[in-house]
Amino acid sequence: MSSNILPSIAGSLLLSLLASCGGGGGSVDPNQAIKPKSSSRDGGSAKEKVVAALARGHSKQKRSSLVWDSRLANAARARARDMATRGYLNHVDPDGYGPNEYITRAGYRLPLQWTAFKDANNVESYVAGLSDPEASFRWWMNSKKHVTHLLGFTDFYADQTRFGVGHVHLPNSPLRHYWVFLSAPPEK
């Protein structure tokens, strides 16, 4: 297959996969100016810190606080790495495990009822194929489901005040760049 065709196929695949995850129809202007709000507690790569600052600093953020948690960031990176390495884009990995399981494995205690099913997802947004953190955040802002999650538009998500961002770049994977945003309520 020609190397010129691969980016076109990957782009088409990206659009179809993203659309199936609720893309489009967002309730905020994805191009609105956002005043990034970083925190000295933010960890991760420079690109991950950009997404963290954008989420925290968005004028429509409903959470009273958004606190970086390294365990959630490690779980987000593990999810992104797994998707990149195994070539899938889904909230459930090929072995049937969802993001709640990855968070539990990273040592974060989720509410007990969230861990009853191995494929559970109460906490994740992902996007792939975009190298730029601002473009990835804008894509999420174009998706009503993802806006609701990232900006805490419901009480369920607004109570998830701990978060982590994972970004993995794997040049030989189908979409090359994989981003995962995970949030959770404070541990009890």
C-alpha positions as CSV (number, residue, x, y, z in Angstrom):
1,M,0.0,0.0,0.0
2,S,1.4,3.4,-0.9
3,S,2.5,5.6,2.0
4,N,0.4,8.4,0.6
5,I,-2.7,6.4,1.0
6,L,-2.1,5.5,4.7
7,P,-2.6,9.0,6.1
8,S,-5.9,9.3,4.2
9,I,-7.1,5.9,5.4
10,A,-6.0,6.8,9.0
11,G,-7.8,10.2,8.7
12,S,-11.0,8.5,7.5
13,L,-10.8,5.9,10.3
14,L,-10.2,8.7,12.8
15,L,-13.3,10.6,11.8
16,S,-15.5,7.5,11.8
17,L,-14.3,6.3,15.2
18,L,-14.6,9.7,16.7
19,A,-18.1,10.2,15.4
20,S,-19.1,6.9,16.9
21,C,-17.9,8.1,20.3
22,G,-20.3,11.1,20.3
23,G,-18.4,13.6,18.2
24,G,-20.2,16.8,17.1
25,G,-23.1,18.9,18.5
26,G,-21.2,20.3,21.5
27,S,-22.8,22.9,23.8
28,V,-19.8,25.2,24.0
29,D,-17.9,27.2,21.4
30,P,-14.8,25.1,20.8
31,N,-12.9,28.1,19.5
32,Q,-13.7,30.4,22.5
33,A,-10.8,31.9,24.2
34,I,-9.7,29.9,27.2
35,K,-7.5,31.3,29.9
36,P,-5.4,28.2,30.8
37,K,-5.1,27.7,34.5
38,S,-2.1,25.6,35.5
39,S,-1.3,24.3,38.9
40,S,2.1,23.6,40.6
41,R,0.6,20.1,41.4
42,D,0.2,19.2,37.7
43,G,2.5,16.5,36.6
44,G,3.0,14.8,33.3
45,S,4.5,15.9,30.0
46,A,4.4,19.4,28.7
47,K,1.5,18.4,26.4
48,E,-0.4,16.8,29.2
49,K,0.0,19.9,31.3
50,V,-1.5,22.0,28.5
51,V,-4.7,19.9,28.4
52,A,-4.9,20.0,32.2
53,A,-4.6,23.8,32.2
54,L,-7.2,24.1,29.5
55,A,-9.7,21.9,31.3
56,R,-9.1,23.8,34.6
57,G,-9.2,27.2,33.0
58,H,-12.2,26.9,30.8
59,S,-14.7,29.6,31.6
60,K,-17.6,27.1,31.7
61,Q,-15.8,24.6,34.0
62,K,-18.5,23.6,36.6
63,R,-16.1,21.9,39.1
64,S,-15.1,24.1,42.0
65,S,-11.6,22.5,41.8
66,L,-9.9,20.2,39.5
67,V,-6.9,18.4,41.2
68,W,-4.2,16.5,39.3
69,D,-3.7,12.9,40.5
70,S,-0.6,11.1,39.4
71,R,-2.3,7.7,39.7
72,L,-5.1,8.8,37.3
73,A,-2.5,10.2,34.9
74,N,-0.6,6.9,35.0
75,A,-3.9,5.1,34.3
76,A,-4.7,7.5,31.5
77,R,-1.2,6.9,30.0
78,A,-1.6,3.2,30.3
79,R,-5.0,3.4,28.5
80,A,-3.5,5.6,25.7
81,R,-0.4,3.3,25.4
82,D,-2.6,0.2,25.2
83,M,-4.8,1.7,22.4
84,A,-1.7,2.7,20.5
85,T,0.1,-0.6,20.9
86,R,-2.8,-2.9,20.2
87,G,-4.4,-0.7,17.5
88,Y,-7.9,-0.1,18.9
89,L,-9.9,2.9,19.9
90,N,-12.6,2.0,22.4
91,H,-13.5,2.5,26.0
92,V,-13.1,-1.2,26.5
93,D,-9.8,-3.0,25.7
94,P,-9.6,-6.2,23.6
95,D,-9.5,-8.2,26.9
96,G,-12.8,-6.7,28.0
97,Y,-11.4,-4.2,30.6
98,G,-12.7,-0.6,30.8
99,P,-11.0,2.5,32.3
100,N,-12.4,1.9,35.8
101,E,-10.3,-1.3,36.0
102,Y,-7.2,0.6,34.8
103,I,-7.7,3.2,37.5
104,T,-8.2,0.5,40.2
105,R,-5.0,-1.2,39.0
106,A,-3.2,2.1,39.4
107,G,-4.1,2.1,43.1
108,Y,-6.9,4.7,43.0
109,R,-10.0,3.7,45.0
110,L,-13.2,4.3,43.0
111,P,-16.7,3.9,44.6
112,L,-17.3,0.2,45.1
113,Q,-20.3,0.1,42.7
114,W,-18.1,1.4,39.9
115,T,-15.9,-1.6,40.1
116,A,-18.6,-4.3,39.8
117,F,-18.1,-4.8,36.1
118,K,-14.7,-5.2,34.4
119,D,-15.8,-3.2,31.4
120,A,-17.1,-0.2,33.4
121,N,-16.5,3.4,32.3
122,N,-17.7,6.2,34.4
123,V,-14.6,8.3,34.0
124,E,-13.0,8.5,30.5
125,S,-12.8,10.6,27.4
126,Y,-10.3,9.9,24.6
127,V,-9.3,11.2,21.2
128,A,-6.7,10.0,18.8
129,G,-4.9,11.1,15.6
130,L,-4.2,14.7,16.8
131,S,-0.7,15.6,17.9
132,D,-1.5,19.1,19.3
133,P,-3.0,19.3,22.8
134,E,-5.1,22.4,21.9
135,A,-6.6,20.6,18.9
136,S,-7.4,17.6,21.0
137,F,-9.1,19.7,23.6
138,R,-11.0,21.6,20.9
139,W,-12.2,18.3,19.5
140,W,-13.5,17.3,22.9
141,M,-15.3,20.7,23.1
142,N,-17.1,19.9,19.8
143,S,-18.6,16.8,21.4
144,K,-21.5,17.2,23.8
145,K,-20.7,14.0,25.7
146,H,-17.1,15.0,26.1
147,V,-17.9,18.6,27.1
148,T,-20.2,17.2,29.7
149,H,-17.4,15.0,31.1
150,L,-14.5,17.4,30.9
151,L,-16.3,20.5,32.1
152,G,-18.5,18.7,34.7
153,F,-21.9,19.7,33.3
154,T,-23.8,17.2,35.4
155,D,-23.5,16.6,39.1
156,F,-22.2,13.1,38.4
157,Y,-19.1,14.6,36.6
158,A,-18.9,17.8,38.7
159,D,-18.2,15.5,41.7
160,Q,-15.2,14.0,39.9
161,T,-12.7,16.6,41.0
162,R,-9.6,14.5,40.6
163,F,-8.1,13.9,37.2
164,G,-5.2,12.9,35.0
165,V,-4.3,13.2,31.4
166,G,-2.3,10.7,29.3
167,H,-0.8,11.3,25.9
168,V,1.2,8.6,24.0
169,H,2.9,9.1,20.7
170,L,3.6,5.9,18.9
171,P,4.8,6.6,15.3
172,N,4.0,3.1,14.0
173,S,0.5,2.9,15.4
174,P,-2.5,3.6,13.2
175,L,-3.4,7.1,14.6
176,R,0.1,7.9,16.1
177,H,-1.2,10.2,19.0
178,Y,-3.6,9.0,21.7
179,W,-5.1,11.2,24.4
180,V,-7.0,10.1,27.5
181,F,-8.6,12.3,30.1
182,L,-9.7,10.4,33.3
183,S,-11.6,11.9,36.2
184,A,-12.8,10.5,39.5
185,P,-14.4,11.6,42.8
186,P,-12.0,12.1,45.7
187,E,-11.1,8.9,47.4
188,K,-13.1,8.1,50.6
